[in-house]
Amino acid sequence: MTVQKSGVLHALNGIFISTVLPACTLFFIWHVQSLRLGLPLVLPAPAAVFRRIAALIPDTRFWHHAGATALRSFRSFFISLLLSIVLGTFAGLFPRFRSFIGFPMGIIKASPVVSFILLAVFWFSTDTVPVFIGLLMTLPIMSGSCAAGIRETDQKILAMARIYGFSLVQKIRYIYVPSVLPYFLSGALTAFSLSWKVVAAAEVLCLPKRGIGTAMQTAKTHIETADVFAYTIAIIVLSYICERALSMIFNRRKKR
């Protein structure tokens, strides 16, 4: 019983140090700075922002905006997931193909996101632009992780598989998948978190009918700074919840 209590206290202490204390410190600094400035249109107080969040939660329009952004984020992520498996596999197995896609992937990683958003506005509809941008920004991460996992596969195990006459399917199932999985899942979590940010950024610029980015731009136009903060916190919370849920799924998959 004592050991269980000690474990619970240790866990609570860890949560306090890693989450509660930093959050309280951040909100305290925010509150002090808002009082010092005395300009709610520039930096509203935390209390005002939380009142706006409380007002947004029962508002169906907020959930329409949130649902649209979530749907675009998931769509871009899963399309990127499928493409990354194909590109990453070929890049990991064939050095020439890895060299071939290395240059365009490098351009994507080095270029500002806003440049691609502004270009995509000319190419796609406003509903498609955020999905395209999310796909574009996450593709190098996940395909690179997949390729890295294949390159790191133990060559001695592959040699043993050749000696024992493993088929291609057996090599993939028993050798490549266990080797690639840790790399790929780590890259997928990073990409999933990034997809929310870039999708919202694209919505701010292309203004689809529904989306948290659209709501933020509308609030900014109307100089409703508290609403901009409220929508920002909302997307952070939604992104965190979805990321943690995906992480739990991945962790269960690793344990199997």
DRENDO-1510 file (C-alpha; in Angstrom, 1 decimal, always signed):
<recs>
REC; n; res; u; v; w
REC; 1; MET; +0.0; +0.0; +0.0 .
REC; 2; THR; +2.8; +2.3; +0.9 .
REC; 3; VAL; +4.6; +1.6; -2.4 .
REC; 4; GLN; +1.4; +2.4; -4.3 .
REC; 5; LYS; +1.0; +5.7; -2.5 .
REC; 6; SER; +4.6; +6.5; -3.2 .
REC; 7; GLY; +4.1; +5.8; -6.9 .
REC; 8; VAL; +1.0; +8.0; -7.1 .
REC; 9; LEU; +2.7; +10.8; -5.3 .
REC; 10; HIS; +5.7; +10.5; -7.6 .
REC; 11; ALA; +3.4; +10.7; -10.7 .
REC; 12; LEU; +1.5; +13.7; -9.3 .
REC; 13; ASN; +4.8; +15.4; -8.6 .
REC; 14; GLY; +5.9; +14.8; -12.1 .
REC; 15; ILE; +2.7; +16.2; -13.5 .
REC; 16; PHE; +3.0; +19.3; -11.3 .
REC; 17; ILE; +6.6; +20.0; -12.3 .
REC; 18; SER; +6.1; +19.3; -16.0 .
REC; 19; THR; +2.7; +20.8; -16.6 .
REC; 20; VAL; +1.0; +22.6; -13.8 .
REC; 21; LEU; +4.0; +24.8; -12.6 .
REC; 22; PRO; +5.0; +25.9; -16.2 .
REC; 23; ALA; +1.4; +26.7; -17.1 .
REC; 24; CYS; +0.9; +28.7; -13.9 .
REC; 25; THR; +4.1; +30.6; -14.5 .
REC; 26; LEU; +3.1; +31.3; -18.1 .
REC; 27; PHE; -0.3; +32.6; -17.1 .
REC; 28; PHE; +1.2; +34.7; -14.3 .
REC; 29; ILE; +3.6; +36.4; -16.8 .
REC; 30; TRP; +0.8; +36.9; -19.2 .
REC; 31; HIS; -1.4; +38.5; -16.5 .
REC; 32; VAL; +1.3; +40.8; -15.3 .
REC; 33; GLN; +2.1; +41.9; -18.9 .
REC; 34; SER; -1.5; +42.6; -19.7 .
REC; 35; LEU; -1.9; +44.7; -16.6 .
REC; 36; ARG; +1.3; +46.6; -17.4 .
REC; 37; LEU; +0.2; +47.4; -20.9 .
REC; 38; GLY; -3.4; +48.2; -20.0 .
REC; 39; LEU; -4.4; +47.6; -23.7 .
REC; 40; PRO; -6.9; +44.8; -24.1 .
REC; 41; LEU; -6.8; +45.1; -27.8 .
REC; 42; VAL; -3.1; +44.4; -27.8 .
REC; 43; LEU; -2.8; +41.9; -25.0 .
REC; 44; PRO; -6.1; +40.8; -23.2 .
REC; 45; ALA; -6.0; +39.4; -19.7 .
REC; 46; PRO; -6.1; +35.7; -19.3 .
REC; 47; ALA; -9.5; +36.0; -17.5 .
REC; 48; ALA; -11.0; +37.7; -20.6 .
REC; 49; VAL; -9.7; +35.0; -22.9 .
REC; 50; PHE; -11.0; +32.2; -20.7 .
REC; 51; ARG; -14.4; +34.0; -20.7 .
REC; 52; ARG; -14.4; +34.0; -24.5 .
REC; 53; ILE; -13.5; +30.2; -24.5 .
REC; 54; ALA; -16.4; +29.5; -22.1 .
REC; 55; ALA; -18.7; +31.4; -24.5 .
REC; 56; LEU; -17.3; +29.6; -27.5 .
REC; 57; ILE; -17.7; +26.1; -26.2 .
REC; 58; PRO; -21.6; +25.9; -26.4 .
REC; 59; ASP; -21.5; +27.8; -29.7 .
REC; 60; THR; -22.2; +25.4; -32.6 .
REC; 61; ARG; -20.3; +27.7; -35.0 .
REC; 62; PHE; -17.1; +27.0; -33.0 .
REC; 63; TRP; -17.5; +23.3; -33.3 .
REC; 64; HIS; -18.2; +23.6; -37.1 .
REC; 65; HIS; -14.9; +25.5; -37.4 .
REC; 66; ALA; -13.1; +23.1; -35.2 .
REC; 67; GLY; -14.5; +20.1; -37.0 .
REC; 68; ALA; -13.5; +21.5; -40.4 .
REC; 69; THR; -10.0; +22.1; -39.3 .
REC; 70; ALA; -9.7; +18.6; -37.7 .
REC; 71; LEU; -11.1; +17.0; -40.8 .
REC; 72; ARG; -8.5; +18.7; -43.0 .
REC; 73; SER; -5.7; +17.9; -40.6 .
REC; 74; PHE; -6.6; +14.2; -40.6 .
REC; 75; ARG; -7.1; +14.1; -44.4 .
REC; 76; SER; -3.7; +15.6; -45.0 .
REC; 77; PHE; -2.0; +13.4; -42.4 .
REC; 78; PHE; -3.4; +10.1; -43.8 .
REC; 79; ILE; -2.7; +11.0; -47.4 .
REC; 80; SER; +0.9; +11.9; -46.4 .
REC; 81; LEU; +1.1; +8.7; -44.4 .
REC; 82; LEU; +0.3; +6.5; -47.4 .
REC; 83; LEU; +2.6; +8.5; -49.8 .
REC; 84; SER; +5.4; +8.4; -47.2 .
REC; 85; ILE; +5.3; +4.6; -46.9 .
REC; 86; VAL; +5.7; +4.3; -50.7 .
REC; 87; LEU; +8.4; +7.1; -51.1 .
REC; 88; GLY; +10.2; +6.1; -47.9 .
REC; 89; THR; +10.4; +2.4; -48.9 .
REC; 90; PHE; +11.8; +3.2; -52.3 .
REC; 91; ALA; +14.2; +5.8; -50.8 .
REC; 92; GLY; +15.4; +3.3; -48.2 .
REC; 93; LEU; +15.9; +0.4; -50.6 .
REC; 94; PHE; +17.3; +2.4; -53.6 .
REC; 95; PRO; +20.0; +5.0; -53.0 .
REC; 96; ARG; +19.5; +6.5; -56.5 .
REC; 97; PHE; +15.9; +7.1; -55.8 .
REC; 98; ARG; +16.8; +8.6; -52.4 .
REC; 99; SER; +19.2; +11.0; -54.2 .
REC; 100; PHE; +16.5; +11.8; -56.8 .
REC; 101; ILE; +13.9; +12.9; -54.2 .
REC; 102; GLY; +16.4; +14.5; -51.8 .
REC; 103; PHE; +16.5; +17.8; -53.7 .
REC; 104; PRO; +12.8; +18.5; -53.8 .
REC; 105; MET; +12.3; +17.3; -50.2 .
REC; 106; GLY; +15.1; +19.7; -49.2 .
REC; 107; ILE; +13.4; +22.6; -51.0 .
REC; 108; ILE; +10.1; +21.8; -49.2 .
REC; 109; LYS; +11.9; +21.7; -45.8 .
REC; 110; ALA; +13.9; +24.9; -46.5 .
REC; 111; SER; +11.1; +27.0; -47.9 .
REC; 112; PRO; +8.7; +29.2; -45.8 .
REC; 113; VAL; +5.3; +27.6; -45.4 .
REC; 114; VAL; +3.6; +30.9; -46.3 .
REC; 115; SER; +5.2; +30.8; -49.8 .
REC; 116; PHE; +3.6; +27.5; -50.6 .
REC; 117; ILE; +0.3; +28.7; -49.2 .
REC; 118; LEU; +0.2; +31.8; -51.4 .
REC; 119; LEU; +1.1; +29.7; -54.4 .
REC; 120; ALA; -1.5; +27.0; -53.6 .
REC; 121; VAL; -4.2; +29.6; -53.5 .
REC; 122; PHE; -3.8; +30.0; -57.3 .
REC; 123; TRP; -3.9; +26.2; -57.9 .
REC; 124; PHE; -6.6; +24.8; -55.6 .
REC; 125; SER; -9.9; +25.6; -54.0 .
REC; 126; THR; -9.9; +27.2; -50.6 .
REC; 127; ASP; -11.0; +23.9; -49.0 .
REC; 128; THR; -8.2; +22.0; -50.7 .
REC; 129; VAL; -5.3; +24.4; -50.0 .
REC; 130; PRO; -5.0; +23.5; -46.2 .
REC; 131; VAL; -5.0; +19.8; -47.0 .
REC; 132; PHE; -2.3; +20.3; -49.7 .
REC; 133; ILE; -0.1; +22.3; -47.4 .
REC; 134; GLY; -0.5; +19.9; -44.5 .
REC; 135; LEU; +0.5; +17.0; -46.9 .
REC; 136; LEU; +3.4; +19.0; -48.3 .
REC; 137; MET; +4.9; +19.9; -45.0 .
REC; 138; THR; +4.6; +16.4; -43.4 .
REC; 139; LEU; +5.7; +14.3; -46.3 .
REC; 140; PRO; +9.5; +14.9; -45.9 .
REC; 141; ILE; +9.2; +14.0; -42.2 .
REC; 142; MET; +7.4; +10.7; -42.5 .
REC; 143; SER; +9.1; +9.6; -45.7 .
REC; 144; GLY; +12.5; +10.4; -44.2 .
REC; 145; SER; +11.7; +8.4; -41.1 .
REC; 146; CYS; +10.6; +5.4; -43.1 .
REC; 147; ALA; +13.7; +5.5; -45.3 .
REC; 148; ALA; +15.9; +5.9; -42.2 .
REC; 149; GLY; +14.3; +2.8; -40.6 .
REC; 150; ILE; +15.0; +0.7; -43.7 .
REC; 151; ARG; +18.6; +1.9; -44.0 .
REC; 152; GLU; +19.1; +1.0; -40.3 .
REC; 153; THR; +17.9; -2.6; -40.8 .
REC; 154; ASP; +20.6; -5.0; -39.5 .
REC; 155; GLN; +22.4; -6.4; -42.6 .
REC; 156; LYS; +23.4; -9.5; -40.7 .
REC; 157; ILE; +19.8; -10.4; -40.1 .
REC; 158; LEU; +19.1; -9.8; -43.8 .
REC; 159; ALA; +22.0; -12.1; -44.7 .
REC; 160; MET; +20.6; -14.8; -42.4 .
REC; 161; ALA; +17.2; -14.4; -44.1 .
REC; 162; ARG; +18.8; -15.0; -47.5 .
REC; 163; ILE; +20.5; -18.1; -46.2 .
REC; 164; TYR; +17.3; -19.5; -44.8 .
REC; 165; GLY; +15.4; -18.6; -48.0 .
REC; 166; PHE; +13.0; -16.0; -46.6 .
REC; 167; SER; +10.4; -14.8; -49.1 .
REC; 168; LEU; +10.0; -11.1; -49.7 .
REC; 169; VAL; +6.8; -11.1; -47.6 .
REC; 170; GLN; +8.6; -12.8; -44.7 .
REC; 171; LYS; +11.4; -10.3; -44.9 .
REC; 172; ILE; +9.0; -7.4; -44.8 .
REC; 173; ARG; +6.9; -8.9; -42.0 .
REC; 174; TYR; +9.7; -10.2; -39.7 .
REC; 175; ILE; +12.7; -7.9; -40.5 .
REC; 176; TYR; +11.8; -4.6; -42.2 .
REC; 177; VAL; +8.6; -3.8; -40.3 .
REC; 178; PRO; +10.1; -4.2; -36.8 .
REC; 179; SER; +13.1; -2.1; -37.9 .
REC; 180; VAL; +11.1; +0.7; -39.5 .
REC; 181; LEU; +8.2; +0.9; -37.0 .
REC; 182; PRO; +10.0; +2.9; -34.2 .
REC; 183; TYR; +11.4; +5.4; -36.7 .
REC; 184; PHE; +8.1; +5.8; -38.6 .
REC; 185; LEU; +5.9; +6.1; -35.6 .
REC; 186; SER; +8.1; +8.8; -34.1 .
REC; 187; GLY; +8.1; +10.7; -37.4 .
REC; 188; ALA; +4.3; +10.2; -37.7 .
REC; 189; LEU; +3.7; +11.8; -34.3 .
REC; 190; THR; +5.8; +14.8; -35.2 .
REC; 191; ALA; +4.1; +15.1; -38.5 .
REC; 192; PHE; +0.6; +14.9; -37.0 .
REC; 193; SER; +1.3; +17.7; -34.6 .
REC; 194; LEU; +2.7; +19.8; -37.4 .
REC; 195; SER; -0.3; +19.2; -39.7 .
REC; 196; TRP; -2.6; +21.0; -37.3 .
REC; 197; LYS; -0.4; +24.1; -37.3 .
REC; 198; VAL; +0.1; +24.3; -41.0 .
REC; 199; VAL; -3.5; +23.6; -41.8 .
REC; 200; ALA; -4.6; +26.4; -39.5 .
REC; 201; ALA; -2.0; +28.7; -41.0 .
REC; 202; ALA; -3.3; +27.9; -44.5 .
REC; 203; GLU; -6.9; +28.6; -43.4 .
REC; 204; VAL; -5.8; +32.0; -42.1 .
REC; 205; LEU; -4.6; +33.0; -45.6 .
REC; 206; CYS; -7.0; +31.2; -47.9 .
REC; 207; LEU; -10.2; +31.7; -45.8 .
REC; 208; PRO; -12.3; +28.6; -46.4 .
REC; 209; LYS; -16.0; +28.8; -45.4 .
REC; 210; ARG; -15.3; +27.0; -42.1 .
REC; 211; GLY; -12.1; +26.5; -40.2 .
REC; 212; ILE; -10.4; +27.8; -37.0 .
REC; 213; GLY; -7.9; +29.7; -39.1 .
REC; 214; THR; -10.9; +31.5; -40.8 .
REC; 215; ALA; -12.4; +32.3; -37.4 .
REC; 216; MET; -9.1; +33.7; -36.2 .
REC; 217; GLN; -8.7; +35.9; -39.3 .
REC; 218; THR; -12.3; +37.2; -38.9 .
REC; 219; ALA; -11.6; +38.0; -35.2 .
REC; 220; LYS; -8.4; +39.8; -36.2 .
REC; 221; THR; -10.3; +41.8; -38.8 .
REC; 222; HIS; -12.9; +42.9; -36.2 .
REC; 223; ILE; -10.1; +43.6; -33.7 .
REC; 224; GLU; -11.4; +40.9; -31.3 .
REC; 225; THR; -8.0; +40.0; -29.8 .
REC; 226; ALA; -9.5; +37.9; -27.0 .
REC; 227; ASP; -11.2; +35.7; -29.7 .
REC; 228; VAL; -7.8; +35.3; -31.5 .
REC; 229; PHE; -6.3; +34.1; -28.2 .
REC; 230; ALA; -9.3; +31.9; -27.5 .
REC; 231; TYR; -9.1; +30.2; -30.9 .
REC; 232; THR; -5.4; +29.7; -30.6 .
REC; 233; ILE; -5.7; +28.0; -27.2 .
REC; 234; ALA; -8.6; +25.9; -28.6 .
REC; 235; ILE; -6.4; +24.6; -31.5 .
REC; 236; ILE; -3.5; +23.9; -29.1 .
REC; 237; VAL; -5.8; +21.9; -26.9 .
REC; 238; LEU; -7.5; +20.0; -29.7 .
REC; 239; SER; -4.1; +19.2; -31.3 .
REC; 240; TYR; -2.7; +18.0; -28.0 .
REC; 241; ILE; -5.7; +15.7; -27.3 .
REC; 242; CYS; -5.5; +14.1; -30.8 .
REC; 243; GLU; -1.8; +13.8; -30.6 .
REC; 244; ARG; -2.0; +12.0; -27.2 .
REC; 245; ALA; -4.7; +9.7; -28.5 .
REC; 246; LEU; -2.6; +8.8; -31.5 .
REC; 247; SER; +0.4; +8.3; -29.2 .
REC; 248; MET; -1.6; +5.8; -27.1 .
REC; 249; ILE; -2.6; +3.9; -30.2 .
REC; 250; PHE; +1.0; +3.8; -31.4 .
REC; 251; ASN; +2.3; +2.6; -28.0 .
REC; 252; ARG; -0.2; -0.2; -27.9 .
REC; 253; ARG; +0.9; -1.2; -31.4 .
REC; 254; LYS; +4.5; -1.2; -30.3 .
REC; 255; LYS; +3.7; -3.6; -27.4 .
REC; 256; ARG; +2.1; -6.2; -29.6 .
</recs>
